[in-house]
């Protein structure tokens, strides 16, 4: 899920209550980046709110962040370690040390909200965003230091991240956003889940190999102890978070059908307990009573075949 708050040059810092609301929904660590003297300063790895907020206020008193571009990221972990080093933002680098440093000065910084499917859970240490920066964005950066200004590269990145949000900050305080963002007061947010009681799903999914038969279930518990735990995409979560996540979805009722985004399979509420994120066009299946699993992006019958 995560949430990113973007403050452009000329605006005051958001108030403490607003920041605390973001933290409470995304408590796996925070970080921020701002421009200063032609560089991007990244500070991250704050694992409790007071440390984060006190540092932000301290820097504001020293250099007046109103005159700086500022990007703040609050993390919910979907892959990689839950630790200081895997908090966002990140420099445009292929160095693991750079990507995990809690303080670094760089020419271009980036933060991400969402899941990059083809890198999710591919590494025990790095998360999907770090792998995408290391393996893909850094190649673009090596070719063109201002690739993020190129509409062709922007379009390519947007296709690759499949509904996620990226934001870049350069040393001049210029901010460049990719994906759908929300303007609230003087700030941009990657989503508004911190303002809701329910969880806003933001591509919390993991592609799983499966049998293409709705009558056959492909996920079997091998450890009976797992029956008392709750899972989203094979990841243990708190029961409260799990329930809020499921409540934010729409159940596919019997007789209703959707189709995988590649037209390969039809899903009907008669053949499984399926749930839809209609905003992001994401399909999930309930496994038993305590697990929900990403299946695919979906299309409606009308979108797939042009009929009602």
Kinemage of the C-alpha trace (Angstrom):
@kinemage 1
@onewidth
@group {chain A} dominant
@subgroup {mainchain}
@vectorlist {calphas} color= white
{ca unk a 1} P 0.000 0.000 0.000
{ca unk a 2} L 2.290 2.800 1.300
{ca unk a 3} L 1.612 6.482 0.807
{ca unk a 4} L 3.770 9.254 -0.627
{ca unk a 5} L 3.267 12.919 0.205
{ca unk a 6} L 4.714 15.484 -2.222
{ca unk a 7} L 5.293 19.110 -1.237
{ca unk a 8} L 6.428 21.400 -4.008
{ca unk a 9} L 8.624 24.476 -3.536
{ca unk a 10} L 6.767 27.399 -1.958
{ca unk a 11} L 4.484 25.487 0.404
{ca unk a 12} L 4.733 24.986 4.156
{ca unk a 13} L 5.192 21.574 5.722
{ca unk a 14} L 2.024 19.559 6.254
{ca unk a 15} L 0.787 19.578 9.824
{ca unk a 16} L 1.656 16.903 12.358
{ca unk a 17} L -1.806 15.337 12.394
{ca unk a 18} L -1.745 14.812 8.643
{ca unk a 19} L 1.658 13.148 8.821
{ca unk a 20} L 0.599 11.008 11.783
{ca unk a 21} L -2.440 9.766 9.851
{ca unk a 22} L -0.142 8.658 7.025
{ca unk a 23} L 2.161 6.922 9.511
{ca unk a 24} L -0.659 5.099 11.285
{ca unk a 25} L -1.783 3.484 8.038
{ca unk a 26} L 1.785 2.707 6.934
{ca unk a 27} L 3.926 1.978 10.007
{ca unk a 28} L 6.841 -0.020 8.530
{ca unk a 29} L 9.188 2.955 8.375
{ca unk a 30} L 9.417 6.401 6.842
{ca unk a 31} L 11.863 8.567 4.959
{ca unk a 32} L 12.038 11.804 3.040
{ca unk a 33} L 14.130 13.643 0.484
{ca unk a 34} L 14.623 17.319 -0.283
{ca unk a 35} L 16.885 19.421 -2.456
{ca unk a 36} L 19.747 21.489 -1.045
{ca unk a 37} L 22.690 23.172 -2.797
{ca unk a 38} L 22.053 21.397 -6.085
{ca unk a 39} L 21.814 17.933 -4.509
{ca unk a 40} L 19.038 15.659 -3.313
{ca unk a 41} L 19.372 14.760 0.360
{ca unk a 42} L 17.788 11.439 1.346
{ca unk a 43} L 17.144 10.649 5.006
{ca unk a 44} L 15.214 7.518 5.878
{ca unk a 45} L 14.910 4.601 8.275
{ca unk a 46} L 12.668 6.214 10.876
{ca unk a 47} L 10.920 3.299 12.565
{ca unk a 48} L 8.809 5.362 14.947
{ca unk a 49} L 6.845 8.507 14.244
{ca unk a 50} L 8.457 10.790 16.814
{ca unk a 51} L 11.962 10.209 15.434
{ca unk a 52} L 10.716 10.936 11.925
{ca unk a 53} L 8.762 14.049 12.840
{ca unk a 54} L 11.420 15.530 15.107
{ca unk a 55} L 14.072 15.153 12.410
{ca unk a 56} L 11.832 16.748 9.791
{ca unk a 57} L 11.117 19.742 12.050
{ca unk a 58} L 14.804 20.059 12.949
{ca unk a 59} L 15.802 20.263 9.271
{ca unk a 60} L 12.996 22.721 8.576
{ca unk a 61} L 14.345 25.054 11.274
{ca unk a 62} L 17.835 24.880 9.780
{ca unk a 63} L 17.138 25.387 6.069
{ca unk a 64} L 13.409 26.275 5.766
{ca unk a 65} L 11.870 23.406 3.821
{ca unk a 66} L 9.213 25.743 2.451
{ca unk a 67} L 11.819 26.744 -0.119
{ca unk a 68} L 12.635 23.123 -1.011
{ca unk a 69} L 10.933 20.362 -2.887
{ca unk a 70} L 10.053 17.626 -0.407
{ca unk a 71} L 8.931 14.021 -0.867
{ca unk a 72} L 7.882 11.938 2.165
{ca unk a 73} L 7.289 8.189 2.014
{ca unk a 74} L 5.485 6.022 4.587
{ca unk a 75} L 5.998 2.306 4.027
{ca unk a 76} L 3.897 -0.841 4.219
{ca unk a 77} L 6.232 -3.707 3.322
{ca unk a 78} L 5.211 -6.127 0.562
{ca unk a 79} L 8.681 -7.557 -0.161
{ca unk a 80} L 12.238 -7.370 1.149
{ca unk a 81} L 13.305 -6.740 4.714
{ca unk a 82} L 11.270 -4.580 7.074
{ca unk a 83} L 14.162 -2.459 8.280
{ca unk a 84} L 15.712 0.984 8.024
{ca unk a 85} L 17.611 0.272 4.815
{ca unk a 86} L 14.546 -0.706 2.822
{ca unk a 87} L 12.599 2.444 3.614
{ca unk a 88} L 12.127 4.860 0.714
{ca unk a 89} L 13.304 7.136 -0.934
{ca unk a 90} L 16.237 5.835 -3.008
{ca unk a 91} L 18.992 7.344 -5.118
{ca unk a 92} L 19.255 6.420 -8.799
{ca unk a 93} L 22.008 3.865 -8.284
{ca unk a 94} L 22.828 0.223 -8.938
{ca unk a 95} L 24.726 -0.053 -5.660
{ca unk a 96} L 23.025 -2.073 -2.927
{ca unk a 97} L 24.815 0.013 -0.300
{ca unk a 98} L 23.527 3.233 -1.851
{ca unk a 99} L 19.980 1.883 -2.019
{ca unk a 100} L 20.052 0.868 1.644
{ca unk a 101} L 21.946 3.845 3.092
{ca unk a 102} L 19.819 5.808 5.542
{ca unk a 103} L 21.593 9.048 4.577
{ca unk a 104} L 22.897 9.855 1.117
{ca unk a 105} L 23.400 12.854 -1.158
{ca unk a 106} L 22.613 12.227 -4.806
{ca unk a 107} L 21.640 13.930 -8.056
{ca unk a 108} L 18.256 12.273 -8.432
{ca unk a 109} L 16.006 10.584 -5.880
{ca unk a 110} L 12.938 8.405 -6.323
{ca unk a 111} L 10.070 7.023 -4.217
{ca unk a 112} L 7.419 4.476 -5.170
{ca unk a 113} L 3.938 3.460 -4.036
{ca unk a 114} L 2.659 0.098 -5.222
{ca unk a 115} L 4.035 -3.312 -6.151
{ca unk a 116} L 6.233 -4.023 -9.168
{ca unk a 117} L 4.975 -7.510 -9.829
{ca unk a 118} L 7.910 -9.027 -11.657
{ca unk a 119} L 10.296 -8.102 -8.811
{ca unk a 120} L 8.006 -8.798 -5.858
{ca unk a 121} L 9.552 -11.284 -3.392
{ca unk a 122} L 12.463 -12.017 -5.721
{ca unk a 123} L 15.099 -11.140 -3.145
{ca unk a 124} L 15.419 -11.800 0.583
{ca unk a 125} L 16.954 -8.391 1.280
{ca unk a 126} L 15.957 -5.856 -1.375
{ca unk a 127} L 12.360 -4.970 -2.059
{ca unk a 128} L 10.714 -4.734 -5.472
{ca unk a 129} L 11.331 -0.990 -5.819
{ca unk a 130} L 15.039 -1.298 -5.045
{ca unk a 131} L 15.385 -4.060 -7.643
{ca unk a 132} L 13.546 -1.963 -10.220
{ca unk a 133} L 15.804 1.030 -9.524
{ca unk a 134} L 18.945 -1.115 -9.575
{ca unk a 135} L 18.158 -3.151 -12.683
{ca unk a 136} L 15.978 -0.911 -14.827
{ca unk a 137} L 15.856 2.756 -13.873
{ca unk a 138} L 19.625 2.916 -13.427
{ca unk a 139} L 20.089 1.692 -17.005
{ca unk a 140} L 17.895 4.542 -18.233
{ca unk a 141} L 19.783 6.950 -16.007
{ca unk a 142} L 23.094 5.727 -17.446
{ca unk a 143} L 21.820 6.452 -20.950
{ca unk a 144} L 20.246 9.801 -20.163
{ca unk a 145} L 20.611 11.660 -16.870
{ca unk a 146} L 17.275 13.389 -17.557
{ca unk a 147} L 15.354 10.330 -18.739
{ca unk a 148} L 12.516 11.177 -16.330
{ca unk a 149} L 11.721 14.239 -18.490
{ca unk a 150} L 11.353 12.168 -21.665
{ca unk a 151} L 7.667 11.412 -22.471
{ca unk a 152} L 8.647 8.127 -24.147
{ca unk a 153} L 10.519 6.913 -21.078
{ca unk a 154} L 7.708 8.156 -18.829
{ca unk a 155} L 5.188 6.145 -20.819
{ca unk a 156} L 7.410 3.067 -20.750
{ca unk a 157} L 7.874 3.298 -16.962
{ca unk a 158} L 4.138 3.748 -16.438
{ca unk a 159} L 3.423 0.558 -18.396
{ca unk a 160} L 6.043 -1.392 -16.453
{ca unk a 161} L 4.788 -0.331 -13.031
{ca unk a 162} L 1.191 -1.265 -13.916
{ca unk a 163} L -0.773 1.292 -11.927
{ca unk a 164} L 1.872 2.149 -9.323
{ca unk a 165} L 3.061 5.696 -8.576
{ca unk a 166} L 6.608 6.979 -8.908
{ca unk a 167} L 7.988 10.396 -8.053
{ca unk a 168} L 11.397 11.843 -8.915
{ca unk a 169} L 13.126 14.790 -7.236
{ca unk a 170} L 16.207 16.509 -8.675
{ca unk a 171} L 18.754 18.823 -7.107
{ca unk a 172} L 16.898 21.943 -8.239
{ca unk a 173} L 13.785 20.950 -6.310
{ca unk a 174} L 11.822 19.951 -9.395
{ca unk a 175} L 9.346 17.127 -8.842
{ca unk a 176} L 8.113 14.751 -11.538
{ca unk a 177} L 5.270 12.323 -10.886
{ca unk a 178} L 4.296 9.176 -12.806
{ca unk a 179} L 0.916 7.491 -12.346
{ca unk a 180} L -2.336 8.678 -10.787
{ca unk a 181} L -1.941 11.213 -7.964
{ca unk a 182} L -4.405 13.048 -5.737
{ca unk a 183} L -4.275 16.770 -4.949
{ca unk a 184} L -5.332 17.605 -1.397
{ca unk a 185} L -4.904 21.172 -0.143
{ca unk a 186} L -1.344 22.136 -1.135
{ca unk a 187} L 0.019 18.603 -1.475
{ca unk a 188} L -0.067 15.583 -3.741
{ca unk a 189} L -0.683 12.079 -2.380
{ca unk a 190} L -0.106 8.752 -4.078
{ca unk a 191} L -3.370 7.613 -2.465
{ca unk a 192} L -5.755 8.871 0.199
{ca unk a 193} L -5.960 5.730 2.333
{ca unk a 194} L -4.810 7.667 5.404
{ca unk a 195} L -8.049 9.658 5.266
{ca unk a 196} L -10.297 6.584 5.186
{ca unk a 197} L -11.353 3.989 7.670
{ca unk a 198} L -11.059 1.318 5.027
{ca unk a 199} L -7.831 0.214 3.366
{ca unk a 200} L -7.229 1.557 -0.123
{ca unk a 201} L -5.673 -1.223 -2.165
{ca unk a 202} L -2.751 -0.172 -4.241
{ca unk a 203} L -1.655 -3.275 -6.132
{ca unk a 204} L -0.756 -5.296 -3.064
{ca unk a 205} L -0.404 -8.358 -5.189
{ca unk a 206} L 1.898 -11.203 -5.992
{ca unk a 207} L 1.725 -13.287 -9.145
{ca unk a 208} L 1.442 -16.959 -8.317
{ca unk a 209} L 1.755 -19.910 -10.693
{ca unk a 210} L -1.592 -21.725 -10.704
{ca unk a 211} L -3.737 -24.274 -12.465
{ca unk a 212} L -6.132 -22.696 -14.953
{ca unk a 213} L -9.201 -24.447 -13.556
{ca unk a 214} L -11.565 -22.626 -11.254
{ca unk a 215} L -12.627 -25.904 -9.645
{ca unk a 216} L -9.089 -26.714 -8.482
{ca unk a 217} L -7.511 -24.818 -5.633
{ca unk a 218} L -3.827 -24.248 -6.007
{ca unk a 219} L -2.860 -23.109 -2.546
{ca unk a 220} L -2.635 -25.849 0.125
{ca unk a 221} L -1.643 -25.198 3.712
{ca unk a 222} L 1.278 -27.400 4.732
{ca unk a 223} L 1.518 -26.113 8.275
{ca unk a 224} L -1.542 -26.360 10.486
{ca unk a 225} L -0.194 -23.575 12.690
{ca unk a 226} L -0.881 -21.149 9.856
{ca unk a 227} L -4.616 -21.583 10.411
{ca unk a 228} L -4.562 -18.921 13.128
{ca unk a 229} L -2.696 -16.405 10.977
{ca unk a 230} L -3.939 -14.062 8.264
{ca unk a 231} L -2.345 -13.729 4.850
{ca unk a 232} L -2.385 -11.311 1.940
{ca unk a 233} L -0.429 -12.712 -0.996
{ca unk a 234} L 1.326 -15.311 1.150
{ca unk a 235} L 2.453 -12.644 3.616
{ca unk a 236} L 1.373 -12.688 7.259
{ca unk a 237} L -0.536 -9.548 8.291
{ca unk a 238} L -2.433 -8.420 11.362
{ca unk a 239} L -6.049 -9.566 11.543
{ca unk a 240} L -7.318 -5.966 11.666
{ca unk a 241} L -5.367 -5.058 8.531
{ca unk a 242} L -6.562 -8.234 6.788
{ca unk a 243} L -10.221 -7.541 7.584
{ca unk a 244} L -9.955 -3.918 6.467
{ca unk a 245} L -8.262 -5.029 3.254
{ca unk a 246} L -11.014 -7.540 2.444
{ca unk a 247} L -13.760 -5.053 3.383
{ca unk a 248} L -12.367 -2.591 0.855
{ca unk a 249} L -12.970 -5.079 -1.987
{ca unk a 250} L -16.168 -5.941 -3.886
{ca unk a 251} L -17.199 -9.597 -3.886
{ca unk a 252} L -17.902 -11.157 -7.288
{ca unk a 253} L -21.416 -12.534 -6.875
{ca unk a 254} L -22.621 -15.860 -8.353
{ca unk a 255} L -23.506 -15.381 -12.004
{ca unk a 256} L -21.175 -12.393 -12.391
{ca unk a 257} L -18.052 -12.884 -14.493
{ca unk a 258} L -14.810 -11.064 -15.175
{ca unk a 259} L -11.940 -12.079 -17.414
{ca unk a 260} L -8.199 -12.122 -16.953
{ca unk a 261} L -6.504 -9.176 -18.583
{ca unk a 262} L -4.946 -11.436 -21.206
{ca unk a 263} L -8.369 -12.999 -22.045
{ca unk a 264} L -7.111 -16.410 -20.928
{ca unk a 265} L -9.685 -17.288 -18.300
{ca unk a 266} L -13.152 -16.439 -17.082
{ca unk a 267} L -13.841 -16.072 -13.363
{ca unk a 268} L -17.378 -16.464 -12.059
{ca unk a 269} L -18.701 -16.083 -8.535
{ca unk a 270} L -20.189 -19.574 -8.835
{ca unk a 271} L -16.765 -21.179 -9.108
{ca unk a 272} L -14.848 -19.506 -6.320
{ca unk a 273} L -14.849 -16.712 -3.785
{ca unk a 274} L -13.446 -13.877 -5.854
{ca unk a 275} L -13.041 -10.209 -4.900
{ca unk a 276} L -12.486 -7.149 -7.061
{ca unk a 277} L -10.589 -3.934 -6.572
{ca unk a 278} L -12.629 -1.975 -9.086
{ca unk a 279} L -10.443 1.123 -8.932
{ca unk a 280} L -7.267 -0.713 -9.895
{ca unk a 281} L -8.974 -3.542 -11.856
{ca unk a 282} L -7.349 -6.228 -9.686
{ca unk a 283} L -8.831 -9.685 -9.001
{ca unk a 284} L -8.258 -11.641 -5.768
{ca unk a 285} L -9.399 -15.066 -4.563
{ca unk a 286} L -10.227 -15.999 -0.986
{ca unk a 287} L -8.446 -19.172 0.119
{ca unk a 288} L -10.214 -20.685 3.111
{ca unk a 289} L -11.205 -18.100 5.707
{ca unk a 290} L -7.925 -16.350 6.436
{ca unk a 291} L -6.087 -15.786 3.168
{ca unk a 292} L -6.631 -13.695 0.081
{ca unk a 293} L -4.433 -13.987 -2.990
{ca unk a 294} L -3.874 -11.834 -6.056
{ca unk a 295} L -4.908 -13.624 -9.249
{ca unk a 296} L -4.672 -11.160 -12.113
{ca unk a 297} L -5.700 -7.829 -13.467
{ca unk a 298} L -9.168 -8.250 -14.933
{ca unk a 299} L -11.575 -6.918 -17.520
{ca unk a 300} L -15.353 -6.963 -17.485
{ca unk a 301} L -17.298 -8.924 -20.090
{ca unk a 302} L -18.129 -5.709 -21.905
{ca unk a 303} L -14.491 -4.604 -21.936
{ca unk a 304} L -13.371 -8.030 -23.153
{ca unk a 305} L -15.977 -8.762 -25.798
{ca unk a 306} L -17.869 -5.562 -26.364
{ca unk a 307} L -21.190 -7.004 -25.125
{ca unk a 308} L -23.321 -6.442 -22.068
